[in-house]
Amino acid sequence: MKKLTEKAEVYDILRADGKSIQDAYKLAGYQGKAGGTAPYQLEKRIKAFSLDHPELLKIGHNVAS
């Protein structure tokens, strides 16, 4: 099972606190260009771990039924 890295967890916390994608990317310690596509790819990857992701909700509903 894949886990989020420490930087990714920090990024997720910063986003939950209301920081912009670019600001959270820089503050979490990532080295890439904050104005490029890397922050958005990270955002997409982290959403796959979210408990309210539609795929996970469907699995949870099927298990509970």
PyMOL Python script that loads the backbone (N, CA, C, O; Angstrom):
from pymol import cmd

cmd.read_pdbstr("""\
ATOM      1  N   MET A   1       0.842  -1.178   0.000  1.00  0.00           N
ATOM      2  CA  MET A   1       0.000   0.000   0.000  1.00  0.00           C
ATOM      3  C   MET A   1       0.890   1.245   0.000  1.00  0.00           C
ATOM      4  O   MET A   1       1.854   1.339   0.760  1.00  0.00           O
ATOM      5  N   LYS A   2       0.553   2.170  -0.844  1.00  0.00           N
ATOM      6  CA  LYS A   2       1.325   3.409  -0.916  1.00  0.00           C
ATOM      7  C   LYS A   2       0.946   4.336   0.228  1.00  0.00           C
ATOM      8  O   LYS A   2      -0.194   4.342   0.693  1.00  0.00           O
ATOM      9  N   LYS A   3       1.913   5.109   0.669  1.00  0.00           N
ATOM     10  CA  LYS A   3       1.684   6.096   1.712  1.00  0.00           C
ATOM     11  C   LYS A   3       2.118   7.460   1.203  1.00  0.00           C
ATOM     12  O   LYS A   3       2.935   7.559   0.287  1.00  0.00           O
ATOM     13  N   LEU A   4       1.574   8.503   1.797  1.00  0.00           N
ATOM     14  CA  LEU A   4       2.003   9.855   1.478  1.00  0.00           C
ATOM     15  C   LEU A   4       3.354  10.113   2.124  1.00  0.00           C
ATOM     16  O   LEU A   4       3.616   9.656   3.237  1.00  0.00           O
ATOM     17  N   THR A   5       4.198  10.836   1.432  1.00  0.00           N
ATOM     18  CA  THR A   5       5.478  11.223   2.016  1.00  0.00           C
ATOM     19  C   THR A   5       5.242  12.331   3.031  1.00  0.00           C
ATOM     20  O   THR A   5       4.153  12.900   3.108  1.00  0.00           O
ATOM     21  N   GLU A   6       6.268  12.628   3.800  1.00  0.00           N
ATOM     22  CA  GLU A   6       6.138  13.681   4.815  1.00  0.00           C
ATOM     23  C   GLU A   6       5.844  15.022   4.155  1.00  0.00           C
ATOM     24  O   GLU A   6       5.021  15.791   4.652  1.00  0.00           O
ATOM     25  N   LYS A   7       6.511  15.307   3.039  1.00  0.00           N
ATOM     26  CA  LYS A   7       6.262  16.568   2.327  1.00  0.00           C
ATOM     27  C   LYS A   7       4.822  16.633   1.828  1.00  0.00           C
ATOM     28  O   LYS A   7       4.172  17.676   1.905  1.00  0.00           O
ATOM     29  N   ALA A   8       4.333  15.506   1.315  1.00  0.00           N
ATOM     30  CA  ALA A   8       2.966  15.474   0.799  1.00  0.00           C
ATOM     31  C   ALA A   8       1.956  15.689   1.922  1.00  0.00           C
ATOM     32  O   ALA A   8       0.936  16.348   1.722  1.00  0.00           O
ATOM     33  N   GLU A   9       2.232  15.142   3.089  1.00  0.00           N
ATOM     34  CA  GLU A   9       1.343  15.352   4.234  1.00  0.00           C
ATOM     35  C   GLU A   9       1.339  16.814   4.653  1.00  0.00           C
ATOM     36  O   GLU A   9       0.287  17.369   4.973  1.00  0.00           O
ATOM     37  N   VAL A  10       2.519  17.442   4.653  1.00  0.00           N
ATOM     38  CA  VAL A  10       2.609  18.865   4.989  1.00  0.00           C
ATOM     39  C   VAL A  10       1.833  19.682   3.962  1.00  0.00           C
ATOM     40  O   VAL A  10       1.099  20.604   4.321  1.00  0.00           O
ATOM     41  N   TYR A  11       1.996  19.345   2.690  1.00  0.00           N
ATOM     42  CA  TYR A  11       1.292  20.029   1.615  1.00  0.00           C
ATOM     43  C   TYR A  11      -0.224  19.917   1.826  1.00  0.00           C
ATOM     44  O   TYR A  11      -0.945  20.906   1.692  1.00  0.00           O
ATOM     45  N   ASP A  12      -0.700  18.718   2.153  1.00  0.00           N
ATOM     46  CA  ASP A  12      -2.132  18.500   2.358  1.00  0.00           C
ATOM     47  C   ASP A  12      -2.656  19.326   3.524  1.00  0.00           C
ATOM     48  O   ASP A  12      -3.751  19.883   3.446  1.00  0.00           O
ATOM     49  N   ILE A  13      -1.886  19.410   4.604  1.00  0.00           N
ATOM     50  CA  ILE A  13      -2.291  20.214   5.763  1.00  0.00           C
ATOM     51  C   ILE A  13      -2.355  21.692   5.387  1.00  0.00           C
ATOM     52  O   ILE A  13      -3.297  22.389   5.765  1.00  0.00           O
ATOM     53  N   LEU A  14      -1.367  22.167   4.653  1.00  0.00           N
ATOM     54  CA  LEU A  14      -1.358  23.571   4.233  1.00  0.00           C
ATOM     55  C   LEU A  14      -2.543  23.885   3.332  1.00  0.00           C
ATOM     56  O   LEU A  14      -3.144  24.953   3.442  1.00  0.00           O
ATOM     57  N   ARG A  15      -2.882  22.954   2.437  1.00  0.00           N
ATOM     58  CA  ARG A  15      -4.030  23.174   1.549  1.00  0.00           C
ATOM     59  C   ARG A  15      -5.324  23.199   2.362  1.00  0.00           C
ATOM     60  O   ARG A  15      -6.225  23.986   2.072  1.00  0.00           O
ATOM     61  N   ALA A  16      -5.415  22.344   3.374  1.00  0.00           N
ATOM     62  CA  ALA A  16      -6.613  22.312   4.219  1.00  0.00           C
ATOM     63  C   ALA A  16      -6.753  23.603   5.019  1.00  0.00           C
ATOM     64  O   ALA A  16      -7.863  24.000   5.376  1.00  0.00           O
ATOM     65  N   ASP A  17      -5.620  24.259   5.301  1.00  0.00           N
ATOM     66  CA  ASP A  17      -5.644  25.527   6.032  1.00  0.00           C
ATOM     67  C   ASP A  17      -5.940  26.715   5.129  1.00  0.00           C
ATOM     68  O   ASP A  17      -6.026  27.845   5.610  1.00  0.00           O
ATOM     69  N   GLY A  18      -6.099  26.481   3.824  1.00  0.00           N
ATOM     70  CA  GLY A  18      -6.502  27.547   2.921  1.00  0.00           C
ATOM     71  C   GLY A  18      -5.399  28.165   2.087  1.00  0.00           C
ATOM     72  O   GLY A  18      -5.636  29.163   1.407  1.00  0.00           O
ATOM     73  N   LYS A  19      -4.196  27.601   2.119  1.00  0.00           N
ATOM     74  CA  LYS A  19      -3.111  28.128   1.284  1.00  0.00           C
ATOM     75  C   LYS A  19      -3.378  27.786  -0.171  1.00  0.00           C
ATOM     76  O   LYS A  19      -4.049  26.797  -0.468  1.00  0.00           O
ATOM     77  N   SER A  20      -2.859  28.597  -1.074  1.00  0.00           N
ATOM     78  CA  SER A  20      -3.004  28.312  -2.494  1.00  0.00           C
ATOM     79  C   SER A  20      -2.125  27.127  -2.859  1.00  0.00           C
ATOM     80  O   SER A  20      -1.239  26.740  -2.098  1.00  0.00           O
ATOM     81  N   ILE A  21      -2.375  26.561  -4.020  1.00  0.00           N
ATOM     82  CA  ILE A  21      -1.607  25.399  -4.471  1.00  0.00           C
ATOM     83  C   ILE A  21      -0.126  25.738  -4.563  1.00  0.00           C
ATOM     84  O   ILE A  21       0.716  24.963  -4.112  1.00  0.00           O
ATOM     85  N   GLN A  22       0.200  26.893  -5.146  1.00  0.00           N
ATOM     86  CA  GLN A  22       1.597  27.279  -5.310  1.00  0.00           C
ATOM     87  C   GLN A  22       2.270  27.572  -3.970  1.00  0.00           C
ATOM     88  O   GLN A  22       3.407  27.156  -3.744  1.00  0.00           O
ATOM     89  N   ASP A  23       1.577  28.283  -3.083  1.00  0.00           N
ATOM     90  CA  ASP A  23       2.153  28.600  -1.773  1.00  0.00           C
ATOM     91  C   ASP A  23       2.400  27.339  -0.957  1.00  0.00           C
ATOM     92  O   ASP A  23       3.457  27.192  -0.343  1.00  0.00           O
ATOM     93  N   ALA A  24       1.435  26.435  -0.948  1.00  0.00           N
ATOM     94  CA  ALA A  24       1.591  25.188  -0.199  1.00  0.00           C
ATOM     95  C   ALA A  24       2.736  24.363  -0.776  1.00  0.00           C
ATOM     96  O   ALA A  24       3.475  23.722  -0.029  1.00  0.00           O
ATOM     97  N   TYR A  25       2.888  24.375  -2.086  1.00  0.00           N
ATOM     98  CA  TYR A  25       3.967  23.635  -2.754  1.00  0.00           C
ATOM     99  C   TYR A  25       5.331  24.154  -2.301  1.00  0.00           C
ATOM    100  O   TYR A  25       6.229  23.368  -1.998  1.00  0.00           O
ATOM    101  N   LYS A  26       5.482  25.478  -2.256  1.00  0.00           N
ATOM    102  CA  LYS A  26       6.757  26.081  -1.828  1.00  0.00           C
ATOM    103  C   LYS A  26       7.005  25.849  -0.342  1.00  0.00           C
ATOM    104  O   LYS A  26       8.111  25.480   0.051  1.00  0.00           O
ATOM    105  N   LEU A  27       5.984  26.061   0.485  1.00  0.00           N
ATOM    106  CA  LEU A  27       6.137  25.926   1.933  1.00  0.00           C
ATOM    107  C   LEU A  27       6.397  24.487   2.368  1.00  0.00           C
ATOM    108  O   LEU A  27       7.020  24.261   3.405  1.00  0.00           O
ATOM    109  N   ALA A  28       5.932  23.521   1.598  1.00  0.00           N
ATOM    110  CA  ALA A  28       6.155  22.116   1.934  1.00  0.00           C
ATOM    111  C   ALA A  28       7.585  21.684   1.620  1.00  0.00           C
ATOM    112  O   ALA A  28       8.022  20.618   2.054  1.00  0.00           O
ATOM    113  N   GLY A  29       8.314  22.509   0.868  1.00  0.00           N
ATOM    114  CA  GLY A  29       9.717  22.208   0.611  1.00  0.00           C
ATOM    115  C   GLY A  29      10.005  21.584  -0.734  1.00  0.00           C
ATOM    116  O   GLY A  29      11.107  21.080  -0.949  1.00  0.00           O
ATOM    117  N   TYR A  30       9.054  21.599  -1.643  1.00  0.00           N
ATOM    118  CA  TYR A  30       9.314  21.048  -2.975  1.00  0.00           C
ATOM    119  C   TYR A  30      10.205  22.001  -3.757  1.00  0.00           C
ATOM    120  O   TYR A  30      10.113  23.218  -3.592  1.00  0.00           O
ATOM    121  N   GLN A  31      11.068  21.452  -4.611  1.00  0.00           N
ATOM    122  CA  GLN A  31      12.072  22.236  -5.319  1.00  0.00           C
ATOM    123  C   GLN A  31      11.660  22.663  -6.728  1.00  0.00           C
ATOM    124  O   GLN A  31      12.293  23.557  -7.290  1.00  0.00           O
ATOM    125  N   GLY A  32      10.638  22.067  -7.314  1.00  0.00           N
ATOM    126  CA  GLY A  32      10.241  22.401  -8.678  1.00  0.00           C
ATOM    127  C   GLY A  32       9.665  23.803  -8.788  1.00  0.00           C
ATOM    128  O   GLY A  32       9.494  24.506  -7.792  1.00  0.00           O
ATOM    129  N   LYS A  33       9.369  24.193 -10.029  1.00  0.00           N
ATOM    130  CA  LYS A  33       8.765  25.501 -10.261  1.00  0.00           C
ATOM    131  C   LYS A  33       7.325  25.499  -9.762  1.00  0.00           C
ATOM    132  O   LYS A  33       6.514  24.666 -10.169  1.00  0.00           O
ATOM    133  N   ALA A  34       7.028  26.417  -8.899  1.00  0.00           N
ATOM    134  CA  ALA A  34       5.677  26.495  -8.331  1.00  0.00           C
ATOM    135  C   ALA A  34       4.670  26.983  -9.363  1.00  0.00           C
ATOM    136  O   ALA A  34       3.469  26.775  -9.193  1.00  0.00           O
ATOM    137  N   GLY A  35       5.133  27.624 -10.423  1.00  0.00           N
ATOM    138  CA  GLY A  35       4.229  28.128 -11.451  1.00  0.00           C
ATOM    139  C   GLY A  35       3.967  27.125 -12.551  1.00  0.00           C
ATOM    140  O   GLY A  35       3.159  27.389 -13.441  1.00  0.00           O
ATOM    141  N   GLY A  36       4.629  25.985 -12.514  1.00  0.00           N
ATOM    142  CA  GLY A  36       4.469  24.962 -13.542  1.00  0.00           C
ATOM    143  C   GLY A  36       3.322  24.010 -13.231  1.00  0.00           C
ATOM    144  O   GLY A  36       2.390  24.351 -12.502  1.00  0.00           O
ATOM    145  N   THR A  37       3.410  22.819 -13.795  1.00  0.00           N
ATOM    146  CA  THR A  37       2.350  21.833 -13.609  1.00  0.00           C
ATOM    147  C   THR A  37       2.593  20.912 -12.421  1.00  0.00           C
ATOM    148  O   THR A  37       1.683  20.188 -12.018  1.00  0.00           O
ATOM    149  N   ALA A  38       3.782  20.919 -11.856  1.00  0.00           N
ATOM    150  CA  ALA A  38       4.117  20.004 -10.758  1.00  0.00           C
ATOM    151  C   ALA A  38       3.178  20.145  -9.558  1.00  0.00           C
ATOM    152  O   ALA A  38       2.746  19.125  -9.023  1.00  0.00           O
ATOM    153  N   PRO A  39       2.841  21.357  -9.110  1.00  0.00           N
ATOM    154  CA  PRO A  39       1.920  21.463  -7.967  1.00  0.00           C
ATOM    155  C   PRO A  39       0.546  20.862  -8.253  1.00  0.00           C
ATOM    156  O   PRO A  39      -0.082  20.297  -7.358  1.00  0.00           O
ATOM    157  N   TYR A  40       0.085  20.980  -9.481  1.00  0.00           N
ATOM    158  CA  TYR A  40      -1.230  20.455  -9.833  1.00  0.00           C
ATOM    159  C   TYR A  40      -1.195  18.929  -9.917  1.00  0.00           C
ATOM    160  O   TYR A  40      -2.174  18.267  -9.574  1.00  0.00           O
ATOM    161  N   GLN A  41      -0.076  18.372 -10.371  1.00  0.00           N
ATOM    162  CA  GLN A  41       0.074  16.919 -10.388  1.00  0.00           C
ATOM    163  C   GLN A  41       0.104  16.378  -8.964  1.00  0.00           C
ATOM    164  O   GLN A  41      -0.474  15.328  -8.682  1.00  0.00           O
ATOM    165  N   LEU A  42       0.775  17.092  -8.072  1.00  0.00           N
ATOM    166  CA  LEU A  42       0.812  16.703  -6.668  1.00  0.00           C
ATOM    167  C   LEU A  42      -0.590  16.768  -6.065  1.00  0.00           C
ATOM    168  O   LEU A  42      -0.987  15.876  -5.315  1.00  0.00           O
ATOM    169  N   GLU A  43      -1.322  17.800  -6.385  1.00  0.00           N
ATOM    170  CA  GLU A  43      -2.701  17.958  -5.887  1.00  0.00           C
ATOM    171  C   GLU A  43      -3.557  16.769  -6.319  1.00  0.00           C
ATOM    172  O   GLU A  43      -4.336  16.243  -5.524  1.00  0.00           O
ATOM    173  N   LYS A  44      -3.416  16.353  -7.559  1.00  0.00           N
ATOM    174  CA  LYS A  44      -4.178  15.225  -8.086  1.00  0.00           C
ATOM    175  C   LYS A  44      -3.789  13.930  -7.371  1.00  0.00           C
ATOM    176  O   LYS A  44      -4.653  13.119  -7.038  1.00  0.00           O
ATOM    177  N   ARG A  45      -2.495  13.739  -7.137  1.00  0.00           N
ATOM    178  CA  ARG A  45      -2.008  12.533  -6.474  1.00  0.00           C
ATOM    179  C   ARG A  45      -2.523  12.462  -5.034  1.00  0.00           C
ATOM    180  O   ARG A  45      -2.904  11.390  -4.563  1.00  0.00           O
ATOM    181  N   ILE A  46      -2.534  13.582  -4.348  1.00  0.00           N
ATOM    182  CA  ILE A  46      -2.984  13.606  -2.952  1.00  0.00           C
ATOM    183  C   ILE A  46      -4.492  13.381  -2.865  1.00  0.00           C
ATOM    184  O   ILE A  46      -4.962  12.751  -1.918  1.00  0.00           O
ATOM    185  N   LYS A  47      -5.250  13.879  -3.824  1.00  0.00           N
ATOM    186  CA  LYS A  47      -6.699  13.669  -3.801  1.00  0.00           C
ATOM    187  C   LYS A  47      -7.050  12.192  -3.924  1.00  0.00           C
ATOM    188  O   LYS A  47      -8.108  11.766  -3.460  1.00  0.00           O
ATOM    189  N   ALA A  48      -6.165  11.403  -4.550  1.00  0.00           N
ATOM    190  CA  ALA A  48      -6.410   9.971  -4.668  1.00  0.00           C
ATOM    191  C   ALA A  48      -6.363   9.294  -3.296  1.00  0.00           C
ATOM    192  O   ALA A  48      -6.936   8.219  -3.123  1.00  0.00           O
ATOM    193  N   PHE A  49      -5.686   9.911  -2.317  1.00  0.00           N
ATOM    194  CA  PHE A  49      -5.604   9.368  -0.967  1.00  0.00           C
ATOM    195  C   PHE A  49      -6.724   9.890  -0.072  1.00  0.00           C
ATOM    196  O   PHE A  49      -6.873   9.434   1.061  1.00  0.00           O
ATOM    197  N   SER A  50      -7.499  10.827  -0.563  1.00  0.00           N
ATOM    198  CA  SER A  50      -8.544  11.457   0.232  1.00  0.00           C
ATOM    199  C   SER A  50      -9.683  10.485   0.507  1.00  0.00           C
ATOM    200  O   SER A  50     -10.056   9.701  -0.366  1.00  0.00           O
ATOM    201  N   LEU A  51     -10.232  10.533   1.708  1.00  0.00           N
ATOM    202  CA  LEU A  51     -11.325   9.634   2.064  1.00  0.00           C
ATOM    203  C   LEU A  51     -12.639  10.011   1.398  1.00  0.00           C
ATOM    204  O   LEU A  51     -13.563   9.199   1.360  1.00  0.00           O
ATOM    205  N   ASP A  52     -12.741  11.221   0.877  1.00  0.00           N
ATOM    206  CA  ASP A  52     -13.974  11.602   0.193  1.00  0.00           C
ATOM    207  C   ASP A  52     -13.829  11.490  -1.326  1.00  0.00           C
ATOM    208  O   ASP A  52     -14.628  12.053  -2.074  1.00  0.00           O
ATOM    209  N   HIS A  53     -12.815  10.766  -1.774  1.00  0.00           N
ATOM    210  CA  HIS A  53     -12.631  10.506  -3.199  1.00  0.00           C
ATOM    211  C   HIS A  53     -13.793   9.617  -3.660  1.00  0.00           C
ATOM    212  O   HIS A  53     -14.117   8.647  -2.974  1.00  0.00           O
ATOM    213  N   PRO A  54     -14.419   9.913  -4.779  1.00  0.00           N
ATOM    214  CA  PRO A  54     -15.602   9.157  -5.214  1.00  0.00           C
ATOM    215  C   PRO A  54     -15.377   7.649  -5.293  1.00  0.00           C
ATOM    216  O   PRO A  54     -16.271   6.871  -4.958  1.00  0.00           O
ATOM    217  N   GLU A  55     -14.203   7.237  -5.728  1.00  0.00           N
ATOM    218  CA  GLU A  55     -13.911   5.803  -5.832  1.00  0.00           C
ATOM    219  C   GLU A  55     -13.915   5.147  -4.444  1.00  0.00           C
ATOM    220  O   GLU A  55     -14.458   4.055  -4.277  1.00  0.00           O
ATOM    221  N   LEU A  56     -13.315   5.805  -3.459  1.00  0.00           N
ATOM    222  CA  LEU A  56     -13.278   5.256  -2.110  1.00  0.00           C
ATOM    223  C   LEU A  56     -14.659   5.268  -1.459  1.00  0.00           C
ATOM    224  O   LEU A  56     -14.989   4.366  -0.690  1.00  0.00           O
ATOM    225  N   LEU A  57     -15.466   6.280  -1.761  1.00  0.00           N
ATOM    226  CA  LEU A  57     -16.830   6.319  -1.234  1.00  0.00           C
ATOM    227  C   LEU A  57     -17.650   5.145  -1.761  1.00  0.00           C
ATOM    228  O   LEU A  57     -18.431   4.538  -1.029  1.00  0.00           O
ATOM    229  N   LYS A  58     -17.458   4.839  -3.034  1.00  0.00           N
ATOM    230  CA  LYS A  58     -18.180   3.726  -3.650  1.00  0.00           C
ATOM    231  C   LYS A  58     -17.764   2.412  -3.001  1.00  0.00           C
ATOM    232  O   LYS A  58     -18.619   1.579  -2.699  1.00  0.00           O
ATOM    233  N   ILE A  59     -16.473   2.212  -2.781  1.00  0.00           N
ATOM    234  CA  ILE A  59     -15.974   0.993  -2.144  1.00  0.00           C
ATOM    235  C   ILE A  59     -16.527   0.885  -0.725  1.00  0.00           C
ATOM    236  O   ILE A  59     -16.974  -0.183  -0.308  1.00  0.00           O
ATOM    237  N   GLY A  60     -16.496   1.992   0.012  1.00  0.00           N
ATOM    238  CA  GLY A  60     -17.005   1.994   1.373  1.00  0.00           C
ATOM    239  C   GLY A  60     -18.490   1.684   1.434  1.00  0.00           C
ATOM    240  O   GLY A  60     -18.947   0.983   2.337  1.00  0.00           O
ATOM    241  N   HIS A  61     -19.239   2.202   0.481  1.00  0.00           N
ATOM    242  CA  HIS A  61     -20.678   1.949   0.440  1.00  0.00           C
ATOM    243  C   HIS A  61     -20.937   0.485   0.148  1.00  0.00           C
ATOM    244  O   HIS A  61     -21.830  -0.120   0.740  1.00  0.00           O
ATOM    245  N   ASN A  62     -20.159  -0.090  -0.766  1.00  0.00           N
ATOM    246  CA  ASN A  62     -20.347  -1.503  -1.113  1.00  0.00           C
ATOM    247  C   ASN A  62     -20.005  -2.407   0.070  1.00  0.00           C
ATOM    248  O   ASN A  62     -20.662  -3.429   0.272  1.00  0.00           O
ATOM    249  N   VAL A  63     -19.000  -2.050   0.844  1.00  0.00           N
ATOM    250  CA  VAL A  63     -18.615  -2.855   1.994  1.00  0.00           C
ATOM    251  C   VAL A  63     -19.659  -2.748   3.094  1.00  0.00           C
ATOM    252  O   VAL A  63     -19.969  -3.740   3.754  1.00  0.00           O
ATOM    253  N   ALA A  64     -20.203  -1.550   3.299  1.00  0.00           N
ATOM    254  CA  ALA A  64     -21.180  -1.337   4.357  1.00  0.00           C
ATOM    255  C   ALA A  64     -22.534  -1.966   4.048  1.00  0.00           C
ATOM    256  O   ALA A  64     -23.307  -2.260   4.960  1.00  0.00           O
ATOM    257  N   SER A  65     -22.818  -2.169   2.786  1.00  0.00           N
ATOM    258  CA  SER A  65     -24.135  -2.715   2.392  1.00  0.00           C
ATOM    259  C   SER A  65     -24.201  -4.211   2.572  1.00  0.00           C
ATOM    260  O   SER A  65     -25.231  -4.823   2.289  1.00  0.00           O
TER     261      SER A  65
END
""", "prot")
cmd.dss("prot")
cmd.show_as("cartoon", "prot")
cmd.util.cbc("prot")
cmd.orient("prot")
